[in-house]
Amino acid sequence: MLKKGTSSVVRFGLFEADLQSGELSRQGTKVRLQQQPFQILTLLLEKPGEVVTREELRARLWPADTFVDFDHGLNTGIKRLRDALGDSAENPRFVETLARRGYRFIAPVHRVLPEPPKGESEPREKAPDPTLSRVHTRLCLVLSAVVVVVAVGVAAGWHAGRRSAAAALPAERRLTSSPENDPIWTAALSPDGKYLAFTDKSGAYLELLSSGEIHAVSVADDLRTASVGWFPDGGHLLATRRRWPEGKPSLWSLPALGGSSRTLIEDGSQGVVSPDGSQIAFVRGDYLQQEIWVSQADGGHPRKIAGGTVGAFGSLAWSPNGQRIAFLRYAFHTAHEQAEVSVGICDPATGTTDFILSNPNLWEGLAWSRDGRLIFSLGEPPPNRSDSNLWVQKIDGRTYRPLGPAVRLTRDPDGKTGINLSADGKRLTYLRVQESPEIYISEVEDHGKRLGPSRRLGLGEGKPYTWTPDNHSVIFTSDRDGVSRLYKQGIEQGAPELLVGGDTTVAMARLDAEGTGILYLLNPKNPSQPSQIMRIPVSGGPPQQVLAETGIYNLQCARAPSKVCMFSRIADNRLMFYTFDPTTGKKTQFRMIAAPDWILQNWSLSPDGSTLALSGAKQHRVATKATIRLWPLAGSGERILALDGWFAVACLDWAADGKGIWVNAANAAGKQNLLNVDLRGGVKSVLEETTMELGWAIPSSDGKHVALLKQETSSNTWQLENF
C-alpha cells in the first residue's frame, strides 16, 4: 500500500502508472489494462527488485473467503499485464518469473515527485536508491546476455541469422479491440494508411484510424467475406468470398466507400494486387493440390505460374517492382503437426521459383516493402512455441537473393500473422493471435441423446485423449510449461499430476486394450526422425518403447476382450494403417490410402475392435457434406453413413458402448455442433458451440462422461510505429 506522502505516479521505461487512479499510459497514450492485472502491477511496483510471492498476490487479489481458481486467474493476469507492457516471459524487460516462487519487477522504477506549492523551495535531490541500482545492474546483465545468432534451416544454402535484441525495436500500437472468441480474421491497411479493412465472422468493416469510426462494407448478397486486401487506388477492396457451405471461394472487387461489387475470378482465393494495379496473384485448387495463378486486374487471362504437386500455398506478396511474387509453400511429407514450410520467390513471366528459406516454424504472413525488405513471422523456441515474432530480411533487387542475416522486429507474446504494409512502407500491421485449448467435462444423459452442463477441468489447459480405467481421471497433453507433456487429473481435482515429462513432445495418449498401460506418442524435434510409441503402467513405473516409425499421427486400442491396437503413419504421400502388439511392438499393415486425399482422413477404432470409422476431416477449403466411412477389420466391404444436413466433419470418436459415434460437424449456418450418430446414420445434436472453437469428445469407458476439447481464440490488429 502507498505510504502517506508518497507519490502515486511511477515511471518505468516508456510507461507511467498512477497507482491511485489505476491508469497506465505509454508516452502519454492511455493503455487499457483490466483491474486485476493492474493490481498485480501495483504490488510489483511497490516492491521493485524484490520477489513478490504467489501467496502475497493471492492475499491481495483474492481474500480468504473468495472461492476462485487462483492459479488460472493469476496466470491470466500476468499474461494480460505482459501483453499490455509488450513484455515476454522468455526475455523479460519488466516482469521476471521465478519458478514456483513468484514474480519480480526488474526494470528501473522512478517515483514522480509532485510539484511543490508556490513559494516553497524545490526538494533536494535524494541519494540513489540502492535497490534500484541493483535492479538496473541486473537488467543490464540480462540484456548483455542475449544470444546473437540462431540459424534456421535453409534452401539453397541460405541462413537467416537472429540478431541481438539489444537494438531498439519499433514501437507497437493496438488498432482493434475485438473481444475474446470473436477474433479478427484478416486485416489490411489502405495504401494511404488512413483506413483499416478487416473481417470477422459477422462481415467486413472499415475503420477510420484517425477517429476510430467503424463502418460495415455493404454487400447485396449472402456470401461470406473471408479476407480482404486493397487495390492501389485505395477505393476498392479485393476480397475472398464464398457461399457456405459448399461453394468454392471466389475473388471480388468491393467498393470501400459505396458502390457495386462484382466477381473477378471464380475458384480463387488469397488474392493480392500488384503495386501498379495491373495484375492479381491468387491461389486456386483444393487443399494439398493448390496452385498459384496470375490474371489481369479485371480477372482476365488467368494463367498458372506455380504448383501442381502435393502442397498448399499462402501469404502471397508482390515485389516492389511487380516482377516477382513471394509466397509460403506448405509440404506435408510426414504426419507431424509442423509441415515443411518454405519461402519461395517466383518469376511470373517464366514460372521459375527459388526457395530462399525453409523452416517448420514459419507462420502465416509475408510482406515485401518498397525498400526491398521481406517481412515474415517465425515461431519462438520452447518454452514459447505458441508465440511467433516478426523478422525482416533484406532482398537484393537484382538477384532476389537474401542480403545478410534477418533482423528481429518484435519480441512479444502471442502469434503474429496477417502481415500488411502501407504503400509508403512506413506502417506495418499484423494480427496478434492467442489460442488456448481447454478441457471441459460433461455428463452423458439419455444414452447419449443429451449432455449435461459442461464445466472446465481445473485449469483446463490441454487436449484430452483418454480416461483412466476407473473413469475418475482424464489423461491429457498440455504445453503449459512450454513442452507438450502428459498429465492426468481427476474430474473433482483442482490440479493435474504429471505422468510424462522431459523435453520431447508428447503428441497423444491412449489406454491399451487391457487397461493396464498407457500408450503415448513421442514426436521428435526433427520430423525426419522416427516417432516413438511408448508405454507406461497405469499404476506407475518406468516407460518402455513399443515401436518406432516415421510419420505416426494417430493410435488407438480396442477394449478387452479384444486385443486390437492400431496406428497410422504417413510416408510418401500415403496413409497406412497397421495393427500392432503393444507389448512386443510387432506390426502388420492393414490398409493404405494413396494421394491425393491421404491427409484428409481422421479415424477412430470401435471399442470391440471390429470397425474403423473414418471421415474426410481435414478438408479446409470446401465444406463437403458430412459422411463417415466404416471399414470392417475382418472381411471386406465398406459402409458409408451420410449425415444429411451436416457439413465439414472435424473430429470423430466412438461412443463408449460402440453403438454410436461422437462427431464434430457444422450445420447449414456454419455453427459447430457435437453430434451423436448411430450406426444407421441417425443424427442427434447434443451441443451447439456458439463462442469457443469445438474439438473432439472423449467418452469415459462407462459412458457417463465425455471430456470435450474447446479452444478460446482472440485476435486483434496491431501496428508497428516508426517502421
Residue pairs with C-beta under 8 A, 6 or more apart in sequence:
1 46
2 8
2 19
2 20
2 46
6 111
7 111
7 112
7 113
7 114
8 18
8 19
8 20
8 21
9 16
9 17
9 18
9 19
9 111
9 112
10 16
10 17
10 19
10 45
10 109
10 110
10 111
10 112
11 17
11 109
11 110
11 111
11 112
12 45
12 94
12 105
12 107
12 108
12 109
12 110
13 93
13 94
13 107
14 26
14 27
14 171
15 24
15 25
15 26
15 31
15 85
16 24
16 25
16 26
16 112
17 23
17 24
17 25
17 38
17 41
17 42
17 45
18 24
19 42
19 45
19 46
22 35
22 38
23 30
24 30
24 31
24 33
24 38
24 41
24 84
25 31
29 173
31 84
32 84
32 177
33 41
33 80
33 81
33 84
34 80
36 61
36 73
36 77
37 77
37 78
37 80
37 81
37 84
38 81
39 60
39 61
39 77
40 57
40 61
40 74
40 77
40 78
40 81
40 103
41 81
43 52
43 56
43 57
43 60
44 52
44 95
44 103
44 104
44 105
45 105
45 109
47 105
48 105
48 107
48 108
48 109
48 131
48 132
48 135
49 104
49 105
49 106
49 131
49 132
49 134
49 135
49 138
50 104
50 131
51 98
51 101
51 102
51 103
51 104
52 102
52 103
52 104
52 105
53 101
53 102
54 74
54 101
54 102
55 102
56 102
57 74
57 102
57 103
58 70
58 74
61 73
61 74
61 77
62 68
62 70
62 73
69 458
69 459
69 494
71 459
71 495
72 459
72 460
75 459
78 95
78 97
78 103
79 413
81 87
81 95
82 88
82 89
82 92
82 94
82 95
82 413
83 412
83 413
83 414
85 93
85 94
85 95
86 172
86 412
87 93
87 94
87 95
87 412
87 413
88 384
88 387
88 411
88 412
88 413
89 97
89 384
89 413
90 380
90 383
90 384
90 387
91 142
91 146
91 165
91 411
92 106
92 142
93 106
93 107
93 139
94 105
94 106
94 107
95 103
95 104
95 105
95 106
96 103
96 104
96 105
96 106
97 103
98 104
105 135
106 135
106 138
106 139
106 142
107 135
107 139
108 132
108 135
108 136
108 139
109 132
109 135
110 132
113 123
116 122
116 123
143 165
143 166
144 166
146 164
146 165
146 166
147 162
147 164
148 161
148 162
148 163
148 164
149 161
149 162
149 163
149 405
150 161
150 162
150 381
151 159
151 160
151 161
152 159
152 160
152 162
152 357
152 359
152 361
152 378
153 357
153 358
153 359
154 160
154 356
154 357
154 358
155 342
155 354
155 355
155 356
155 357
155 358
156 354
156 355
156 356
158 356
158 357
158 401
158 402
159 405
160 357
160 359
160 378
160 391
160 393
160 402
160 405
160 406
161 404
161 405
161 406
162 391
162 405
162 406
162 408
163 405
163 406
163 407
163 408
165 408
165 411
167 407
169 408
169 409
169 410
169 411
170 409
170 410
170 720
170 721
170 722
170 723
171 720
171 721
171 722
172 410
172 412
172 718
172 719
172 720
172 721
173 718
173 719
173 721
174 716
174 717
174 718
174 719
175 187
175 196
175 207
175 209
175 429
175 716
175 717
175 718
175 719
176 184
176 187
176 196
176 198
176 207
176 716
176 717
177 716
178 184
178 200
178 714
178 715
178 716
179 714
180 712
180 713
180 714
181 691
181 692
181 712
181 713
181 714
182 200
182 201
183 200
183 433
183 713
183 714
183 715
183 716
184 198
184 199
184 200
184 431
184 715
184 716
184 717
185 198
185 199
185 200
185 201
185 226
185 227
185 715
186 198
186 199
186 226
186 227
186 228
186 418
186 431
187 196
187 197
187 198
187 199
187 228
187 418
187 420
187 429
187 431
187 717
188 196
188 197
188 198
188 228
188 229
188 230
188 237
188 420
188 429
189 195
189 196
189 230
189 420
189 421
189 422
189 427
189 429
189 719
190 196
190 197
190 230
190 234
190 256
190 422
191 230
191 232
191 233
191 234
191 422
191 423
192 234
192 422
192 423
193 209
193 422
193 423
193 424
193 426
193 427
194 208
194 209
194 210
195 206
195 207
195 208
195 209
195 234
195 256
196 206
196 207
196 209
196 429
196 717
197 204
197 205
197 206
197 207
197 217
197 228
197 229
197 230
197 237
197 256
198 204
198 205
198 207
198 228
198 717
199 205
199 225
199 226
199 227
199 228
203 216
203 217
203 219
203 225
204 216
204 217
204 219
204 225
204 228
204 237
204 239
204 254
205 214
205 215
205 216
205 217
206 214
206 215
206 216
206 217
206 256
206 257
207 213
207 214
208 214
208 215
217 225
217 228
217 237
217 254
217 256
218 258
219 225
219 254
219 261
220 261
222 243
223 241
223 242
223 243
223 247
223 252
224 241
224 242
224 243
224 244
224 670
225 239
225 240
225 241
225 254
226 239
226 240
226 241
226 242
226 249
226 269
227 239
227 240
227 269
227 270
228 237
228 238
228 239
228 240
228 254
229 237
229 238
229 239
229 271
229 272
229 273
229 420
230 236
230 237
230 238
230 256
230 273
231 237
231 238
231 253
231 273
231 277
231 297
232 273
232 275
232 276
232 277
232 423
233 277
234 256
235 255
235 256
235 257
236 253
236 254
236 255
236 256
237 253
237 254
237 255
237 256
238 251
238 252
238 253
238 254
238 264
238 271
238 272
238 273
238 280
239 251
239 252
239 253
239 254
240 249
240 250
240 251
240 252
240 268
240 269
240 270
240 271
241 249
241 250
241 251
241 252
242 248
242 249
242 250
244 623
244 668
244 669
244 670
245 623
245 647
245 648
245 666
245 668
245 670
246 622
246 623
246 624
246 625
246 647
248 266
248 267
248 621
248 622
249 267
249 268
249 269
249 621
250 263
250 264
250 265
250 266
250 267
250 268
250 269
251 263
251 264
251 265
251 268
251 269
251 271
251 280
251 282
251 299
252 261
252 262
252 263
252 264
253 261
253 262
253 264
254 261
255 261
263 299
264 271
264 280
264 295
264 298
264 299
265 271
265 280
265 282
265 295
265 299
265 302
267 284
267 285
268 282
268 283
268 284
268 293
268 302
269 282
269 283
269 284
269 621
270 282
270 283
270 313
270 314
270 315
270 316
271 280
271 281
271 282
271 316
272 280
272 281
272 282
272 316
272 317
272 318
273 279
273 280
273 297
273 318
274 280
274 281
274 318
274 322
275 318
275 320
275 321
275 322
275 370
276 322
277 297
278 296
278 297
278 322
279 294
279 295
279 296
279 297
279 322
279 348
280 294
280 295
280 296
280 297
280 299
281 292
281 293
281 294
281 305
281 316
281 318
281 325
281 348
282 292
282 293
282 294
282 295
282 316
283 290
283 291
283 292
283 293
283 313
283 314
283 316
284 290
284 291
284 292
284 293
284 304
285 291
285 307
286 619
286 621
286 622
287 312
287 600
287 618
287 619
287 620
287 621
288 310
288 311
288 312
288 332
288 596
288 597
288 599
288 600
289 310
289 596
290 307
290 311
290 312
290 313
291 304
291 306
291 307
291 308
291 313
292 304
292 305
292 306
292 307
292 313
292 316
292 325
292 327
292 346
293 302
293 303
293 304
293 305
294 302
294 303
294 305
294 325
294 348
295 301
295 302
295 303
305 325
305 346
305 348
305 351
306 313
306 327
306 344
306 346
306 351
306 353
307 313
310 331
310 332
310 573
310 595
310 596
311 329
311 330
311 331
311 332
312 329
312 330
312 332
313 327
313 328
313 329
313 330
314 327
314 328
314 330
314 364
315 326
315 327
315 328
315 364
315 365
315 366
315 419
316 325
316 326
316 327
316 366
317 325
317 326
317 327
317 366
317 367
317 368
317 374
318 324
318 325
318 326
318 368
319 325
319 326
319 345
319 368
319 395
319 400
320 368
320 369
320 370
320 371
320 372
320 397
321 397
323 347
323 348
323 349
324 345
324 346
324 347
324 348
324 400
325 345
325 346
325 348
326 343
326 344
326 345
326 346
326 366
326 368
326 374
327 343
327 344
327 346
327 366
328 341
328 342
328 343
328 344
328 362
328 364
328 366
329 341
329 342
329 344
329 355
330 339
330 340
330 341
331 339
331 340
331 341
331 342
332 339
332 340
332 570
332 599
333 340
333 527
333 570
333 571
333 572
333 573
334 527
334 528
334 550
334 551
334 570
334 571
335 531
335 551
335 552
335 553
335 568
335 569
335 570
336 360
336 523
336 527
336 531
336 551
336 553
337 507
337 523
338 360
338 361
338 527
339 360
340 358
340 360
340 527
341 358
341 359
341 360
341 361
341 362
342 355
342 357
342 358
342 359
342 362
343 355
343 356
343 357
343 358
343 362
343 366
343 374
343 376
344 353
344 354
344 355
344 356
345 353
345 354
345 355
345 356
345 395
345 400
346 352
346 353
347 353
354 400
354 401
356 401
356 402
357 376
357 393
357 402
359 378
360 527
361 378
361 379
361 380
361 388
362 376
362 377
362 378
362 379
363 376
363 377
363 378
363 379
363 388
363 415
363 416
363 417
364 377
364 417
364 418
365 375
365 376
365 377
365 416
365 417
365 418
365 419
365 430
366 374
366 375
366 376
366 419
367 374
367 375
367 419
367 420
367 421
367 428
368 374
368 375
368 395
368 421
369 375
369 421
369 425
370 423
370 424
370 425
371 425
372 394
372 395
372 396
372 397
373 392
373 393
373 394
373 395
373 425
374 392
374 393
374 394
374 395
375 390
375 391
375 392
375 393
375 409
375 419
375 421
375 428
376 390
376 391
376 393
376 419
377 388
377 389
377 390
377 391
377 415
377 416
377 417
377 419
377 430
378 388
378 389
378 391
379 385
379 387
379 388
379 415
380 387
380 388
380 389
382 482
382 483
382 503
383 479
383 481
383 482
383 483
384 413
384 482
385 479
385 482
385 483
386 414
386 415
386 435
386 479
387 412
387 413
387 414
387 415
388 415
388 416
388 417
389 408
389 409
389 410
389 411
389 412
389 416
390 408
390 409
390 410
390 416
390 419
390 428
390 430
390 720
391 406
391 407
391 408
391 409
392 406
392 407
392 409
393 402
393 406
393 407
394 402
394 403
394 404
395 401
395 402
395 403
396 402
396 403
409 428
409 720
409 723
410 416
410 720
412 432
413 434
414 432
414 433
414 434
415 432
415 433
415 434
415 435
416 430
416 431
416 432
416 433
417 430
417 431
417 433
418 429
418 430
418 431
418 717
419 428
419 429
419 430
420 428
420 429
420 430
421 427
421 428
421 429
422 428
425 723
426 723
427 719
427 720
427 721
427 723
428 719
428 720
428 723
429 717
429 718
429 719
429 720
430 717
430 718
430 720
431 715
431 716
431 717
431 718
432 715
432 716
432 717
432 718
433 713
433 714
433 715
434 712
434 713
434 714
434 715
435 711
435 712
435 713
436 461
436 711
436 712
436 713
437 461
437 462
437 463
437 695
437 709
437 710
437 711
438 456
438 460
438 461
438 462
438 692
438 709
438 710
438 711
438 712
439 456
439 457
439 460
439 461
439 462
439 463
439 464
439 474
439 476
439 707
439 708
439 709
439 710
440 454
440 455
440 456
440 457
440 460
440 707
440 708
440 710
441 454
441 455
441 456
441 457
441 474
441 491
441 705
441 706
441 707
441 708
442 451
442 452
442 453
442 454
442 455
442 687
442 705
442 706
442 708
443 451
443 452
443 704
443 705
444 450
444 451
444 452
444 699
444 703
444 704
444 705
444 706
445 451
445 452
448 655
448 660
448 676
448 684
448 686
448 703
449 676
449 684
449 686
450 686
451 674
451 686
451 687
451 706
454 687
454 708
457 464
457 474
457 489
457 491
457 707
458 489
458 493
458 494
458 495
458 496
459 480
459 495
459 496
461 478
461 480
462 476
462 477
462 478
462 480
462 487
462 496
463 476
463 477
463 478
463 508
463 695
463 709
464 474
464 475
464 476
464 696
464 698
464 707
464 708
464 709
465 475
465 476
465 477
465 508
465 509
465 510
465 698
466 474
466 475
466 509
466 510
466 511
466 518
466 698
467 473
467 474
467 475
467 511
467 698
467 699
467 700
467 701
467 705
467 707
468 474
468 475
468 488
468 511
468 538
469 511
469 515
469 516
469 538
469 701
471 700
471 701
471 702
471 704
471 705
472 490
472 491
473 488
473 489
473 490
473 491
473 493
474 488
474 489
474 491
474 698
474 707
475 486
475 487
475 488
475 499
475 509
475 511
475 518
476 486
476 487
476 488
476 489
476 496
476 509
476 707
477 484
477 485
477 486
477 487
477 506
477 507
477 508
477 509
478 484
478 485
478 487
478 496
479 485
483 502
483 503
483 504
483 505
484 505
484 506
484 507
485 498
485 499
485 500
485 501
485 502
485 506
486 498
486 499
486 500
486 506
486 509
486 518
486 520
487 496
487 497
487 498
487 499
488 496
488 497
488 499
489 495
489 496
489 497
491 705
499 518
499 536
500 506
500 520
500 534
500 536
500 543
504 522
504 523
504 524
504 525
505 522
505 523
505 525
506 520
506 521
506 522
506 523
507 520
507 521
507 522
507 523
507 531
507 553
508 520
508 521
508 554
508 555
509 518
509 519
509 520
509 521
510 518
510 519
510 520
510 555
510 556
510 557
511 517
511 518
511 519
511 538
511 557
512 518
512 519
512 535
512 557
512 565
512 582
513 557
513 558
513 559
513 560
513 562
513 563
513 564
513 565
513 582
513 609
514 560
515 538
515 559
515 560
515 701
516 537
516 538
516 539
517 535
517 536
517 537
517 538
517 582
518 535
518 536
518 537
518 538
519 533
519 534
519 535
519 546
519 555
519 557
519 565
519 582
520 533
520 534
520 535
520 536
521 531
521 532
521 533
521 534
521 552
521 555
522 531
522 532
522 533
522 534
523 531
524 530
524 531
524 532
527 550
528 550
529 550
530 548
530 549
530 550
531 548
531 549
531 550
531 551
531 552
531 569
532 545
532 546
532 547
532 548
533 545
533 546
533 547
533 548
533 552
533 555
533 567
533 580
533 582
533 585
534 543
534 544
534 545
534 546
535 543
535 544
535 545
535 546
535 582
536 542
536 543
536 544
545 585
546 580
546 582
546 583
546 585
547 580
547 585
547 587
549 567
549 569
549 587
550 569
550 571
551 569
551 570
551 571
552 567
552 568
552 569
553 568
553 569
553 570
554 567
554 568
554 602
554 603
555 565
555 566
555 567
555 568
556 565
556 566
556 567
556 604
556 605
557 564
557 565
557 566
557 582
557 605
558 564
558 565
558 605
558 606
558 607
558 608
558 609
559 607
559 608
559 609
559 701
562 607
562 608
562 609
562 610
563 609
564 579
564 605
564 609
564 633
565 579
565 580
565 581
565 582
566 577
566 578
566 579
566 580
566 590
566 605
566 612
567 577
567 578
567 580
567 587
568 575
568 576
568 577
568 578
568 603
569 575
569 576
569 578
570 576
570 598
570 599
573 594
573 595
573 596
573 598
574 592
574 593
574 594
574 595
574 598
575 592
575 593
575 598
575 599
575 601
576 589
576 591
576 592
576 593
577 589
577 590
577 591
577 592
577 603
577 612
578 587
578 588
578 589
578 590
579 587
579 588
579 590
579 633
580 586
580 587
580 588
581 587
590 633
591 631
593 601
597 616
599 618
600 616
600 617
600 618
600 619
601 614
601 615
601 616
601 617
601 618
602 614
602 615
602 617
602 618
602 649
602 650
602 651
602 652
603 612
603 613
603 614
603 615
603 652
604 612
604 613
604 652
604 653
604 654
604 661
605 611
605 612
605 613
605 654
606 612
606 613
606 654
606 658
607 654
607 656
607 657
607 658
607 701
608 658
609 633
610 632
610 633
610 634
611 630
611 631
611 632
611 633
612 630
612 631
612 633
613 628
613 629
613 630
613 631
613 652
613 654
613 661
614 628
614 629
614 630
614 631
615 626
615 627
615 628
615 629
615 649
615 652
615 663
616 624
616 627
616 649
617 649
617 650
617 651
617 652
619 648
623 647
623 648
623 666
624 647
624 648
625 642
625 643
625 646
625 647
626 642
626 643
626 646
626 647
626 648
626 649
626 663
626 665
627 640
627 641
627 642
627 643
627 649
628 640
628 641
628 643
628 649
628 652
628 661
628 663
628 677
629 638
629 639
629 640
630 638
630 639
630 640
630 641
630 679
631 638
632 638
641 677
641 679
641 680
641 681
642 681
643 649
643 663
643 665
643 675
643 677
643 681
643 683
644 681
644 683
645 667
645 668
645 683
646 665
646 666
646 667
646 673
646 675
646 683
647 665
647 666
647 667
647 668
648 665
648 666
649 663
649 664
649 665
650 664
650 665
650 666
650 672
650 694
650 695
650 696
651 663
651 664
651 695
651 696
651 697
652 661
652 662
652 663
652 664
652 696
653 661
653 662
653 696
653 697
653 698
653 699
654 660
654 661
654 662
654 699
655 661
655 662
655 676
655 699
655 703
656 699
656 700
656 701
656 702
656 703
657 703
659 678
659 679
660 676
660 677
660 678
660 679
661 676
661 677
661 679
662 674
662 675
662 676
662 677
662 696
662 697
662 699
662 706
663 674
663 675
663 676
663 677
664 672
664 673
664 674
664 675
664 694
664 695
664 696
664 697
665 672
665 673
665 675
666 672
666 673
667 673
667 685
667 688
671 688
671 689
671 690
672 688
672 689
672 693
672 694
673 685
673 687
673 688
673 689
673 694
674 685
674 686
674 687
674 689
674 694
674 697
674 708
675 683
675 684
675 685
675 686
676 683
676 684
676 686
677 683
677 684
687 694
687 708
689 710
692 710
692 711
692 712
692 713
693 710
693 711
693 712
693 713
694 708
694 709
694 710
695 708
695 709
695 710
695 711
696 708
696 709
697 706
697 707
697 708
697 709
698 706
698 707
699 705
699 706
700 706
700 707
